[in-house]
Amino acid sequence: MNAAFAACFMDLEVDLERLLIAHKAVRAELLADFSAGGYWVGEISSSPVATAAAISALVLAHRQDSDDVLRKIQAGESQTTEQLVQSDLSELLLESVHWLARRQNADGGWGDCEGARSNIAATMMVQAAFRLTGVPGKYADLTERADDFVESQGGVSGLRQNIGDDKTYLASILTTCAVADVLPWRQVPTLPFEWLNVPKRWRDDISLPVARWGAPIVMAVGLAKFEHDPPKNPITRIARRTLKKKTLEYLQQFQAADDSFQASPLATAMVVLSLASIGCQDHKIVQRGVEFLLSSVRADASWALATSLATNNSTLALEALLPNALRSFARDPISEMSGDDIGTRWPLTISNQDTVSEHLPIVATAEVGSLGSGAADATESREVRERCIDWLLGTQRVTIDEATGTSTGGWGASDAPGADSNSIATAGALLTLARAWDLGEVRQRGQTERAAELGIDWLLKMQNDDGGWPTYCRDDDSHPMDRSGVDPSAQALRALAAWQRIWYADRHEPMPSSPSSRLEWMSTAVEQGFQFLESQQREDGSFVPVWFGNEHHADAENLILGTAQVLVALADLHVLDSSVVQRAADYLVASQHAGGGWGPPRVRVDYSGGERDKNTRTWRENDTLAKYCSVEETAAAVSALVPLAAKSPALQKSVSRGLAWLATAVEQDRHRQPAIVGFYLGQIWYYERLYPLAFAAGALSRAVAAIAKERQEPAISSQEV
């Protein structure tokens, strides 16, 4: 067979040779990244915010050893952390301070991660760390430039405006600044730590102005504010003082077995520095927190926002490696419905008189690695997948989450003890188990089905009254990132649909009449979830995700990743003929840059007057932001559009250009260059090393699988290609 030819894929011209080479490369790298522990660890970016918080916490926790030196520094008698040599932490603190100093941006500020744009929150956190430790001599102008940046951003008023209604994060930053004497304590917001001491049966009904998942920070920062700036009302002062001991006892329940809070160096540092600032250096919470910070520091003396995203990374990687194999109905009712009817009637609801055929087909393409890879690769891939499935089964939470109050059955973003269960990780794990179940790659079927039942029940209980899913806490409107979101809702719908099909197909008796049965509940949840997504679509067809952003968008939104995630979910729900899908697909096509990639949106340019060139120039030709196209966004868009490619020439062309862009990106090693697209709690930017690799592998796997299915030919060996 000719080594260079184009494959006709539903009238889509694809350079199959380049596609297969790129697919094989990213697939091999993804398999090579699999850890000995049976999962994908990845690597979240180091963070100036987390590093500054950790430095401040360690200094305050060991203040007894360094008070004299710090007083000299603050009095101007010293300009360098090297004087902290008396302390056992001196070398680490010195390296960490140098790490921060080297990452100051040209405008004098700091970003949330390396390469990120400066923002006032990160800069004020770093300022506080330098105030507590001192600035190394060779960075003499560092503080002046930082001061100028903060002033240009409006100071504390600008910080409040930048953060918005995230009171927990705002209070954390201002507390760090207050303990470093950067600003007075009266500017730190009061956090209602006393309300967290009421019985849980009452606490769930109380509307708090802070996020429930942030309870440890609320308690610690709230106590620090109270001690340093007590309320003038004597009754309030007495009431809060009597609750200090109880609050510390309650706070201990949130500290995980690995000594962390929420498996996060940032959250742990905030608790440690807050308590240490009020004389609790010898408290067990602080001592254990210090141990966690020392154990989580990286080789370059920096800290990340979280220890890892192992669960999220593993399910993302497995989606790229698992063949498409989700059950479908022999007669799918959805094909007989108008797309606009779907919002009122979920088609997988089967009447009590219906029975499900025992011979429902499994919609499965060949092993996605079969085009351009041999049996050895397929065997290795299956062994990796089976080991990771076993790991996922072992990481499901079997205890109630103290921080969020959520029940057993969920998964956290990682297997760390402090990682709170959340909808995205739980849905990702359930979806992975469903695909493995259909492929026969589950070695413990009884345990897997029980895990699925617990996980599905967890998801069903998490659904909000508006039909969407939050990330951590049901019906918690106190935090913008914990209201119903597009991305957790899309992921939850995929998981529910996958297991709904499995359980319908495995039934050999009529549906039970009880409306409270799990399958009936799932049908209702899916219908309501679809309606929620429908309500979130913007006029231009796009969707805004909660946990992804784009620094180059005017509102820091990532409409590509949000829209792509919804399209993938609706493909799993078999609603590709709906108007919601059509408008979302049109948005992605219109947002694609001329070179074939996706990233920040195009910018309209007025070409009227002298700049107009005989009506031949349009706003779509303005690709000034094309250089910021990312592998993550392009791969997500391609994955979403592949199932739709046959619907129109525009979609076919868009997918073709996207695949060509991805192939070129892999050839240029851009799949090893992560983009800053992730949001951590409080909308703190981060990137994850594994994201571009896993996203690219997923998109190329979908394309190769679709081509294999369309060609309906025997697998092509690598020797033939």
C-alpha positions as CSV (number, residue, x, y, z in Angstrom):
1,M,0.0,0.0,0.0
2,N,1.2,3.4,-0.9
3,A,2.9,5.1,2.1
4,A,1.3,8.5,1.4
5,F,-2.3,8.5,0.6
6,A,-5.5,10.2,1.7
7,A,-8.3,8.3,3.4
8,C,-11.8,9.3,2.4
9,F,-13.6,9.5,5.7
10,M,-17.2,10.5,5.0
11,D,-15.9,12.8,2.3
12,L,-13.2,14.1,4.7
13,E,-9.8,14.1,3.2
14,V,-7.3,13.0,5.9
15,D,-3.6,12.4,5.4
16,L,-3.8,8.9,7.0
17,E,0.0,8.4,7.1
18,R,0.6,11.5,9.2
19,L,-2.5,10.8,11.3
20,L,-1.4,7.3,12.2
21,I,2.2,8.4,13.0
22,A,0.9,11.1,15.3
23,H,-1.6,8.7,16.9
24,K,1.0,6.1,17.5
25,A,3.5,8.6,19.0
26,V,1.1,10.1,21.5
27,R,-0.3,6.7,22.4
28,A,3.1,5.3,23.1
29,E,4.0,8.3,25.2
30,L,0.8,8.0,27.1
31,L,1.5,4.3,27.9
32,A,5.0,5.2,28.9
33,D,3.7,7.7,31.4
34,F,1.8,5.1,33.2
35,S,3.1,4.8,36.8
36,A,4.2,1.7,38.7
37,G,1.3,2.4,41.1
38,G,-1.3,1.6,38.4
39,Y,-2.4,5.1,37.4
40,W,-1.3,8.3,35.7
41,V,0.1,10.9,38.1
42,G,0.8,13.8,35.7
43,E,2.3,17.0,37.1
44,I,0.3,20.1,38.0
45,S,2.3,23.3,37.6
46,S,4.2,24.9,40.4
47,S,2.5,27.9,41.8
48,P,3.8,31.2,43.1
49,V,0.6,31.5,45.1
50,A,1.1,28.1,46.9
51,T,4.8,28.7,47.2
52,A,4.3,32.1,48.9
53,A,1.7,30.7,51.2
54,A,3.9,27.8,52.2
55,I,6.9,30.1,52.9
56,S,4.7,32.3,55.0
57,A,3.3,29.3,56.9
58,L,6.7,27.8,57.6
59,V,8.2,31.1,58.8
60,L,5.2,31.7,61.1
61,A,5.2,28.2,62.4
62,H,8.8,28.5,63.4
63,R,8.7,32.1,64.6
64,Q,10.2,31.2,67.9
65,D,13.5,30.3,66.2
66,S,13.5,33.3,63.8
67,D,11.8,36.2,65.5
68,D,15.0,38.1,66.2
69,V,16.1,37.8,62.6
70,L,12.8,38.7,61.2
71,R,12.6,41.8,63.4
72,K,16.0,42.9,62.0
73,I,14.8,42.3,58.4
74,Q,11.6,44.2,58.9
75,A,13.6,47.0,60.6
76,G,15.8,47.3,57.6
77,E,18.9,46.0,59.2
78,S,19.1,43.1,56.8
79,Q,18.0,42.5,53.2
80,T,18.5,38.8,52.8
81,T,17.0,35.5,54.0
82,E,20.5,34.1,54.4
83,Q,20.4,35.4,57.9
84,L,17.9,32.7,58.7
85,V,20.8,30.2,58.7
86,Q,20.2,29.7,62.4
87,S,16.9,27.9,61.5
88,D,16.8,24.3,60.2
89,L,14.5,25.7,57.5
90,S,16.9,28.4,56.3
91,E,18.2,26.5,53.2
92,L,14.7,25.6,52.0
93,L,13.3,29.0,52.6
94,L,16.3,30.6,50.8
95,E,15.8,28.4,47.8
96,S,12.0,29.0,47.8
97,V,12.5,32.8,48.0
98,H,14.9,32.7,45.1
99,W,12.4,30.6,43.1
100,L,9.8,33.3,43.6
101,A,12.1,36.1,42.8
102,R,13.1,34.5,39.5
103,R,9.5,34.3,38.4
104,Q,8.6,37.9,38.7
105,N,7.1,39.1,35.4
106,A,8.3,42.1,33.5
107,D,5.4,44.2,34.8
108,G,6.5,43.6,38.4
109,G,3.8,41.2,39.3
110,W,3.4,37.4,39.6
111,G,1.0,35.0,37.9
112,D,-0.7,32.0,39.4
113,C,1.7,29.6,37.6
114,E,4.8,29.9,35.5
115,G,4.1,31.7,32.3
116,A,0.8,33.1,33.5
117,R,-0.1,36.7,33.3
118,S,0.4,38.8,36.5
119,N,-2.6,39.3,38.7
120,I,-3.0,41.2,41.9
121,A,-3.9,38.2,44.1
122,A,-0.8,36.3,43.4
123,T,1.4,39.4,43.6
124,M,0.1,40.3,47.1
125,M,0.7,36.8,48.3
126,V,4.3,36.9,47.1
127,Q,4.7,40.4,48.6
128,A,3.7,39.0,52.0
129,A,6.2,36.2,51.8
130,F,9.0,38.6,51.0
131,R,7.9,40.9,53.9
132,L,8.2,37.9,56.3
133,T,11.5,36.7,55.0
134,G,13.3,39.5,53.3
135,V,14.4,40.0,49.7
136,P,17.7,38.5,48.4
137,G,20.2,41.2,47.8
138,K,20.5,40.7,44.0
139,Y,16.8,41.3,43.6
140,A,16.9,44.8,45.3
141,D,14.3,46.4,43.1
142,L,11.8,43.5,43.4
143,T,9.6,45.0,46.0
144,E,9.4,48.4,44.4
145,R,8.3,46.9,41.1
146,A,5.8,44.7,42.9
147,D,4.4,47.7,44.8
148,D,4.0,49.6,41.5
149,F,2.1,46.7,40.0
150,V,-0.3,46.4,43.0
151,E,-0.9,50.1,43.0
152,S,-1.6,50.0,39.2
153,Q,-4.2,47.3,39.9
154,G,-6.0,49.3,42.5
155,G,-4.6,47.9,45.7
156,V,-7.0,46.2,48.1
157,S,-10.0,47.6,46.2
158,G,-8.7,46.2,43.0
159,L,-8.2,42.8,44.7
160,R,-11.8,42.7,45.9
161,Q,-13.0,43.6,42.4
162,N,-10.7,41.0,40.8
163,I,-11.8,38.1,43.1
164,G,-15.5,39.0,43.1
165,D,-17.7,37.1,45.6
166,D,-15.2,34.4,46.6
167,K,-15.0,35.6,50.2
168,T,-12.9,32.6,51.3
169,Y,-10.1,33.3,48.9
170,L,-10.2,37.0,49.5
171,A,-9.9,36.6,53.3
172,S,-7.1,34.1,52.8
173,I,-5.0,36.6,50.8
174,L,-5.7,39.5,53.1
175,T,-4.9,37.4,56.1
176,T,-1.5,36.5,54.7
177,C,-0.8,40.2,54.0
178,A,-2.0,41.1,57.5
179,V,0.3,38.7,59.3
180,A,3.1,40.1,57.3
181,D,2.1,43.7,58.3
182,V,1.4,44.6,54.7
183,L,-2.0,45.9,55.6
184,P,-4.1,46.3,58.8
185,W,-6.3,43.5,60.1
186,R,-9.4,45.6,59.8
187,Q,-9.3,45.1,56.1
188,V,-9.6,41.3,56.4
189,P,-13.2,40.1,56.0
190,T,-14.8,38.3,59.0
191,L,-15.5,34.7,58.2
192,P,-18.3,33.0,60.2
193,F,-16.3,30.2,61.8
194,E,-18.8,29.9,64.7
195,W,-21.6,28.7,62.4
196,L,-19.6,25.7,61.4
197,N,-19.8,24.5,65.0
198,V,-23.6,24.1,65.0
199,P,-25.0,20.5,64.5
200,K,-24.8,19.2,61.0
201,R,-28.6,18.8,60.8
202,W,-28.9,22.6,61.2
203,R,-25.8,23.6,59.4
204,D,-27.1,22.2,56.1
205,D,-30.0,24.6,56.3
206,I,-27.9,27.6,57.0
207,S,-27.0,29.9,54.1
208,L,-23.4,30.9,54.6
209,P,-21.5,33.5,52.5
210,V,-18.6,31.1,52.1
211,A,-18.2,27.7,50.3
212,R,-18.8,24.6,52.4
213,W,-15.8,22.9,50.9
214,G,-13.6,25.7,52.3
215,A,-14.6,25.0,55.9
216,P,-11.0,24.4,57.1
217,I,-9.9,27.7,55.7
218,V,-13.0,29.5,57.0
219,M,-12.3,28.2,60.5
220,A,-8.6,28.9,60.6
221,V,-8.8,32.3,58.9
222,G,-11.9,33.2,60.9
223,L,-10.1,32.5,64.2
224,A,-7.1,34.6,63.1
225,K,-9.3,37.5,62.2
226,F,-11.0,37.2,65.6
227,E,-7.8,37.1,67.6
228,H,-6.1,40.0,65.8
229,D,-9.2,42.1,65.3
230,P,-11.9,41.1,67.8
231,P,-15.4,42.5,67.3
232,K,-16.5,45.5,69.3
233,N,-19.7,43.9,70.4
234,P,-18.9,42.3,73.7
235,I,-21.6,39.6,73.3
236,T,-20.2,38.5,69.9
237,R,-16.7,38.6,71.3
238,I,-17.5,36.4,74.3
239,A,-19.5,34.0,72.1
240,R,-16.7,33.5,69.6
241,R,-14.1,33.2,72.3
242,T,-16.0,30.4,73.9
243,L,-16.0,28.6,70.6
244,K,-12.3,28.8,69.9
245,K,-11.5,25.4,71.5
246,K,-14.4,23.7,69.9
247,T,-13.5,25.1,66.5
248,L,-9.9,23.8,66.8
249,E,-11.3,20.4,67.8
250,Y,-13.7,20.4,64.9
251,L,-10.9,21.6,62.5
252,Q,-8.8,18.5,63.4
253,Q,-11.5,16.3,61.9
254,F,-10.8,17.8,58.5
255,Q,-7.1,17.1,58.5
256,A,-6.5,14.0,56.4
257,A,-4.3,11.0,57.2
258,D,-1.5,12.5,55.1
259,D,-1.6,15.7,57.3
260,S,-3.1,17.8,54.6
261,F,-6.2,19.8,54.2
262,Q,-7.9,18.9,50.9
263,A,-4.6,17.4,49.6
264,S,-3.6,21.0,48.9
265,P,-0.4,22.7,49.9
266,L,-2.2,26.0,49.5
267,A,-5.1,25.1,51.7
268,T,-2.8,23.5,54.3
269,A,-0.5,26.5,54.3
270,M,-3.5,28.9,54.9
271,V,-4.6,26.9,57.9
272,V,-1.0,26.6,59.3
273,L,-0.2,30.3,58.9
274,S,-3.5,31.5,60.3
275,L,-3.2,29.3,63.5
276,A,0.5,30.0,63.9
277,S,-0.2,33.7,63.8
278,I,-2.4,33.4,66.9
279,G,0.2,31.5,69.0
280,C,-0.8,27.9,68.1
281,Q,2.6,26.9,66.7
282,D,2.7,23.9,69.1
283,H,-0.8,22.8,68.2
284,K,-1.1,19.3,66.6
285,I,-2.8,20.8,63.6
286,V,0.0,23.1,62.9
287,Q,2.7,20.5,63.5
288,R,1.1,18.0,61.2
289,G,0.5,20.7,58.6
290,V,4.1,21.6,58.6
291,E,5.0,18.0,58.0
292,F,2.8,17.9,55.0
293,L,4.3,21.1,53.6
294,L,7.8,19.7,54.0
295,S,6.8,16.4,52.4
296,S,5.1,18.1,49.4
297,V,7.8,20.6,48.5
298,R,9.3,20.0,45.0
299,A,12.9,19.5,44.1
300,D,13.2,23.1,43.0
301,A,11.8,24.4,46.4
302,S,8.4,25.3,45.0
303,W,4.9,24.0,45.8
304,A,1.9,23.2,43.6
305,L,-1.7,24.0,44.3
306,A,-2.5,20.3,44.8
307,T,-0.5,17.2,45.2
308,S,-1.8,15.6,42.0
309,L,-4.9,15.1,39.8
310,A,-4.3,11.4,39.5
311,T,-7.9,10.3,39.2
312,N,-8.8,13.0,36.7
313,N,-5.6,12.3,34.7
314,S,-6.2,8.5,34.8
315,T,-9.7,8.6,33.5
316,L,-8.7,11.1,30.8
317,A,-5.9,8.8,29.7
318,L,-8.1,5.7,29.8
319,E,-10.7,7.5,27.6
320,A,-7.9,7.9,25.0
321,L,-6.8,4.3,25.3
322,L,-10.2,2.5,25.6
323,P,-11.9,1.7,22.3
324,N,-15.3,3.3,21.8
325,A,-17.6,0.6,23.3
326,L,-20.8,1.8,24.8
327,R,-24.0,-0.1,24.6
328,S,-26.7,1.1,22.3
329,F,-30.2,0.0,21.6
330,A,-31.0,-2.1,18.5
331,R,-33.9,0.4,17.9
332,D,-32.7,3.7,19.4
333,P,-35.9,5.7,20.2
334,I,-33.9,8.9,19.9
335,S,-33.7,8.5,16.1
336,E,-37.4,8.7,15.9
337,M,-37.7,11.9,17.9
338,S,-37.4,15.5,17.0
339,G,-34.3,17.1,18.6
340,D,-36.4,19.8,20.2
341,D,-38.5,17.1,22.0
342,I,-35.6,15.8,24.0
343,G,-35.7,18.5,26.6
344,T,-39.2,17.2,27.7
345,R,-38.8,13.4,27.2
346,W,-35.7,11.4,27.7
347,P,-35.9,8.6,25.1
348,L,-34.3,5.8,27.2
349,T,-37.2,5.6,29.5
350,I,-38.8,2.2,28.8
351,S,-42.4,1.5,29.8
352,N,-43.3,-1.2,32.3
353,Q,-44.6,-3.4,29.6
354,D,-41.4,-3.3,27.5
355,T,-38.6,-5.8,27.8
356,V,-35.1,-5.3,26.6
357,S,-33.6,-7.6,24.1
358,E,-30.8,-9.9,25.4
359,H,-28.9,-9.3,22.2
360,L,-28.5,-5.6,22.2
361,P,-25.4,-4.8,20.1
362,I,-22.2,-3.3,21.6
363,V,-21.2,-0.3,19.5
364,A,-17.5,-0.9,19.4
365,T,-14.9,-0.1,16.8
366,A,-11.7,-2.1,16.5
367,E,-9.0,-1.5,19.1
368,V,-8.0,2.1,18.3
369,G,-4.4,1.1,18.2
370,S,-5.0,-1.5,15.5
371,L,-4.4,1.0,12.7
372,G,-0.6,1.5,12.7
373,S,0.2,-0.7,15.7
374,G,0.6,-4.3,16.3
375,A,-0.8,-7.0,18.7
376,A,2.0,-6.3,21.2
377,D,0.9,-2.7,21.6
378,A,-2.8,-3.8,22.0
379,T,-1.8,-6.3,24.7
380,E,0.2,-3.8,26.6
381,S,-2.6,-1.3,26.4
382,R,-5.1,-3.8,27.7
383,E,-2.9,-4.7,30.6
384,V,-2.4,-1.1,31.5
385,R,-6.1,-0.5,31.3
386,E,-7.0,-3.4,33.5
387,R,-4.4,-2.4,36.2
388,C,-5.8,1.2,36.2
389,I,-9.4,-0.1,36.5
390,D,-8.3,-2.1,39.6
391,W,-6.7,1.1,41.0
392,L,-9.9,3.1,40.4
393,L,-12.0,0.5,42.2
394,G,-9.6,0.8,45.2
395,T,-9.8,4.6,45.4
396,Q,-13.6,5.0,45.7
397,R,-14.4,6.8,48.9
398,V,-16.1,4.6,51.5
399,T,-16.5,7.3,54.2
400,I,-18.6,10.4,54.5
401,D,-16.7,13.5,53.4
402,E,-16.4,15.8,56.5
403,A,-15.7,18.9,54.5
404,T,-18.6,18.7,52.1
405,G,-20.9,16.4,54.0
406,T,-21.3,14.2,50.8
407,S,-22.0,10.5,51.2
408,T,-19.9,7.5,50.3
409,G,-19.4,6.4,46.7
410,G,-17.6,9.3,45.2
411,W,-14.1,9.8,43.9
412,G,-11.7,12.6,44.5
413,A,-9.4,14.3,42.0
414,S,-6.7,12.1,43.3
415,D,-6.3,9.1,45.6
416,A,-4.8,11.4,48.3
417,P,-6.7,11.1,51.6
418,G,-7.5,14.8,51.7
419,A,-8.9,15.0,48.2
420,D,-12.7,15.8,48.5
421,S,-15.1,13.7,46.4
422,N,-16.4,15.7,43.4
423,S,-18.8,15.2,40.5
424,I,-16.2,15.4,37.7
425,A,-13.9,12.8,39.1
426,T,-16.7,10.5,40.1
427,A,-18.4,10.7,36.7
428,G,-15.1,10.2,35.0
429,A,-14.4,7.0,37.0
430,L,-17.9,5.7,36.4
431,L,-17.7,6.3,32.7
432,T,-14.3,4.5,32.6
433,L,-15.7,1.5,34.5
434,A,-18.7,1.4,32.1
435,R,-16.5,1.3,29.0
436,A,-14.3,-1.4,30.5
437,W,-17.4,-3.4,31.5
438,D,-18.6,-3.5,28.0
439,L,-15.2,-4.5,26.7
440,G,-14.9,-7.3,29.2
441,E,-11.8,-5.8,30.8
442,V,-13.2,-5.8,34.3
443,R,-11.6,-8.6,36.4
444,Q,-13.9,-8.0,39.4
445,R,-17.4,-7.7,37.9
446,G,-19.3,-8.0,41.2
447,Q,-17.1,-5.3,42.9
448,T,-17.3,-3.1,39.8
449,E,-21.1,-3.2,39.6
450,R,-21.3,-2.5,43.4
451,A,-18.9,0.5,42.9
452,A,-21.1,1.7,40.0
453,E,-24.2,1.5,42.1
454,L,-22.6,3.5,44.9
455,G,-21.1,6.0,42.4
456,I,-24.4,6.5,40.5
457,D,-26.3,7.0,43.7
458,W,-23.7,9.6,44.8
459,L,-24.2,11.4,41.5
460,L,-28.0,11.3,41.7
461,K,-27.9,12.7,45.2
462,M,-25.6,15.5,44.0
463,Q,-27.9,16.9,41.3
464,N,-29.2,20.4,42.1
465,D,-32.8,21.4,41.8
466,D,-32.0,23.3,38.6
467,G,-31.1,20.0,36.9
468,G,-27.4,20.6,36.8
469,W,-24.5,19.3,38.9
470,P,-22.2,21.2,41.2
471,T,-18.6,20.1,41.8
472,Y,-18.4,19.6,45.5
473,C,-21.7,20.5,47.3
474,R,-25.3,20.2,46.4
475,D,-27.3,23.5,46.3
476,D,-24.4,25.6,47.6
477,D,-24.8,29.0,45.9
478,S,-22.2,30.7,48.2
479,H,-19.3,30.1,45.7
480,P,-19.4,30.7,42.0
481,M,-17.5,27.6,41.2
482,D,-19.8,25.3,43.2
483,R,-23.1,26.2,41.6
484,S,-24.4,23.9,38.8
485,G,-21.8,23.9,36.1
486,V,-21.6,23.0,32.5
487,D,-18.6,20.7,32.7
488,P,-19.6,18.7,35.8
489,S,-23.1,18.3,34.4
490,A,-21.9,17.1,31.0
491,Q,-19.6,14.6,32.6
492,A,-22.3,13.4,35.0
493,L,-24.8,12.9,32.1
494,R,-22.2,10.7,30.2
495,A,-21.7,8.5,33.3
496,L,-25.5,8.1,33.9
497,A,-26.2,7.3,30.2
498,A,-23.4,4.7,30.1
499,W,-24.6,2.8,33.1
500,Q,-28.3,3.2,32.2
501,R,-27.7,1.5,28.9
502,I,-25.7,-1.3,30.6
503,W,-28.4,-1.9,33.3
504,Y,-31.3,-1.7,30.8
505,A,-29.5,-4.2,28.5
506,D,-28.9,-6.6,31.4
507,R,-32.5,-6.7,32.5
508,H,-34.6,-9.7,31.6
509,E,-37.8,-8.7,33.3
510,P,-40.2,-5.8,32.9
511,M,-39.2,-2.5,34.4
512,P,-40.3,-2.1,38.0
513,S,-43.3,0.3,38.5
514,S,-41.8,2.0,41.5
515,P,-40.8,5.6,40.5
516,S,-38.1,5.5,43.2
517,S,-36.1,2.8,41.4
518,R,-32.5,3.6,40.4
519,L,-33.2,3.4,36.7
520,E,-36.3,5.6,36.8
521,W,-34.4,8.1,38.9
522,M,-31.5,8.0,36.3
523,S,-34.0,8.7,33.5
524,T,-35.4,11.7,35.3
525,A,-32.0,13.0,36.2
526,V,-30.8,12.7,32.6
527,E,-33.8,14.5,31.3
528,Q,-33.4,17.3,33.8
529,G,-29.7,17.5,33.2
530,F,-30.3,17.9,29.4
531,Q,-32.7,20.7,30.2
532,F,-30.0,22.4,32.4
533,L,-27.4,22.2,29.6
534,E,-30.0,23.6,27.1
535,S,-30.6,26.5,29.4
536,Q,-26.9,27.3,29.7
537,Q,-26.3,27.6,25.9
538,R,-25.5,31.2,24.9
539,E,-26.9,32.8,21.9
540,D,-23.8,32.1,19.8
541,G,-24.1,28.4,20.6
542,S,-21.3,28.3,23.1
543,F,-21.1,27.0,26.7
544,V,-19.0,28.3,29.6
545,P,-17.2,25.7,31.7
546,V,-16.5,26.2,35.4
547,W,-13.0,24.6,35.7
548,F,-11.4,25.8,32.5
549,G,-10.5,29.2,31.2
550,N,-8.4,31.1,28.6
551,E,-6.2,34.0,29.7
552,H,-6.6,35.6,26.2
553,H,-10.4,35.7,26.4
554,A,-11.7,39.1,27.6
555,D,-13.6,37.4,30.4
556,A,-11.1,34.6,30.9
557,E,-13.6,32.1,29.6
558,N,-12.8,28.9,27.7
559,L,-15.8,28.5,25.4
560,I,-14.0,25.9,23.3
561,L,-13.5,23.4,26.1
562,G,-16.9,24.1,27.5
563,T,-18.7,23.7,24.2
564,A,-16.7,20.6,23.3
565,Q,-17.4,18.9,26.6
566,V,-21.2,19.4,26.1
567,L,-21.0,18.1,22.5
568,V,-19.2,14.9,23.6
569,A,-21.8,14.4,26.3
570,L,-24.7,14.9,23.9
571,A,-23.1,12.4,21.5
572,D,-23.1,9.8,24.3
573,L,-26.8,10.7,24.8
574,H,-27.6,10.2,21.1
575,V,-29.0,13.6,20.6
576,L,-26.9,14.8,17.7
577,D,-29.9,16.0,15.8
578,S,-31.0,18.5,18.4
579,S,-30.8,22.2,17.8
580,V,-28.5,22.5,20.8
581,V,-25.9,20.3,19.1
582,Q,-26.3,22.1,15.8
583,R,-25.7,25.6,17.3
584,A,-22.8,24.3,19.4
585,A,-21.1,22.7,16.4
586,D,-21.6,25.9,14.4
587,Y,-19.9,27.8,17.1
588,L,-16.9,25.6,17.1
589,V,-16.6,25.7,13.3
590,A,-16.9,29.5,13.4
591,S,-14.3,29.7,16.2
592,Q,-11.6,27.7,14.4
593,H,-8.6,29.7,13.3
594,A,-7.4,29.7,9.7
595,G,-4.5,27.4,10.5
596,G,-6.9,24.7,11.8
597,G,-6.4,25.1,15.5
598,W,-8.6,26.3,18.3
599,G,-7.8,28.6,21.2
600,P,-8.8,32.1,22.1
601,P,-11.7,33.6,20.1
602,R,-11.2,35.6,17.0
603,V,-11.4,39.4,17.4
604,R,-13.6,41.3,15.1
605,V,-11.9,44.1,13.3
606,D,-13.6,47.0,11.6
607,Y,-12.2,47.0,8.0
608,S,-14.3,50.0,6.9
609,G,-12.9,53.1,5.3
610,G,-9.3,53.0,4.1
611,E,-8.6,49.6,5.6
612,R,-11.3,48.0,3.6
613,D,-10.0,46.0,0.7
614,K,-12.9,45.7,-1.9
615,N,-15.0,43.7,0.6
616,T,-12.6,40.8,0.5
617,R,-11.4,41.1,4.1
618,T,-13.7,39.9,6.8
619,W,-13.4,39.6,10.6
620,R,-12.7,35.8,10.2
621,E,-9.4,36.6,8.6
622,N,-8.2,38.2,11.8
623,D,-6.0,35.5,13.3
624,T,-3.9,37.7,15.6
625,L,-4.5,35.2,18.5
626,A,-3.9,32.1,16.5
627,K,-0.5,31.8,18.0
628,Y,-2.2,30.9,21.3
629,C,-4.1,27.9,19.9
630,S,-3.5,25.0,22.2
631,V,-3.3,21.2,21.8
632,E,-5.9,20.9,24.6
633,E,-8.5,23.1,23.0
634,T,-7.9,21.8,19.4
635,A,-8.0,18.2,20.5
636,A,-11.2,18.8,22.5
637,A,-12.9,20.4,19.5
638,V,-11.9,17.7,17.1
639,S,-13.2,15.0,19.5
640,A,-16.5,16.8,19.7
641,L,-16.9,17.2,16.0
642,V,-15.7,13.8,14.7
643,P,-19.2,12.2,15.3
644,L,-20.8,15.1,13.4
645,A,-18.4,15.2,10.5
646,A,-20.8,13.5,8.0
647,K,-23.5,16.1,8.6
648,S,-22.1,18.9,6.4
649,P,-19.1,19.9,4.3
650,A,-18.3,22.7,6.8
651,L,-18.0,20.1,9.6
652,Q,-15.9,17.8,7.4
653,K,-13.5,20.6,6.5
654,S,-13.3,21.7,10.1
655,V,-12.4,18.3,11.4
656,S,-9.9,17.8,8.6
657,R,-8.1,21.0,9.3
658,G,-8.1,20.3,13.0
659,L,-6.6,16.8,12.5
660,A,-3.9,18.4,10.3
661,W,-3.1,21.0,13.0
662,L,-2.9,18.2,15.6
663,A,-0.6,16.1,13.5
664,T,1.7,19.1,12.9
665,A,1.6,19.9,16.6
666,V,2.7,16.4,17.5
667,E,5.5,16.5,14.9
668,Q,6.7,19.8,16.6
669,D,6.4,18.3,20.1
670,R,3.7,20.8,21.1
671,H,1.9,17.9,22.8
672,R,4.6,18.2,25.5
673,Q,3.9,21.9,26.0
674,P,0.8,22.3,28.3
675,A,-1.4,25.4,28.0
676,I,-2.6,27.4,31.0
677,V,-6.2,26.4,30.7
678,G,-7.1,25.0,34.2
679,F,-8.8,26.7,37.1
680,Y,-8.1,25.6,40.7
681,L,-10.3,26.7,43.6
682,G,-10.9,30.4,43.5
683,Q,-10.1,30.6,39.8
684,I,-6.4,30.2,40.3
685,W,-4.7,29.4,37.0
686,Y,-2.7,26.2,36.5
687,Y,-1.5,23.9,33.7
688,E,-1.1,20.1,33.8
689,R,1.7,18.4,32.0
690,L,-0.5,15.4,31.0
691,Y,-3.3,17.4,29.5
692,P,-2.0,18.0,26.0
693,L,-0.8,14.4,25.7
694,A,-4.0,12.8,26.8
695,F,-6.3,15.3,24.9
696,A,-4.3,14.7,21.7
697,A,-4.4,10.9,22.2
698,G,-8.1,11.0,22.7
699,A,-8.8,13.1,19.6
700,L,-6.6,11.1,17.4
701,S,-8.0,7.8,18.8
702,R,-11.5,8.9,17.9
703,A,-10.5,9.9,14.4
704,V,-8.6,6.6,13.8
705,A,-11.5,4.6,15.2
706,A,-14.0,6.5,13.0
707,I,-11.9,5.9,9.9
708,A,-11.5,2.2,10.7
709,K,-15.3,1.9,11.1
710,E,-16.0,3.9,7.9
711,R,-13.6,1.9,5.8
712,Q,-14.9,-1.4,7.1
713,E,-11.6,-3.0,6.1
714,P,-9.3,-5.3,8.0
715,A,-6.8,-3.5,10.3
716,I,-3.8,-2.1,8.5
717,S,-0.6,-3.2,10.0
718,S,2.3,-0.9,10.6
719,Q,4.3,-2.8,7.9
720,E,1.5,-2.1,5.3
721,V,1.5,1.6,6.1
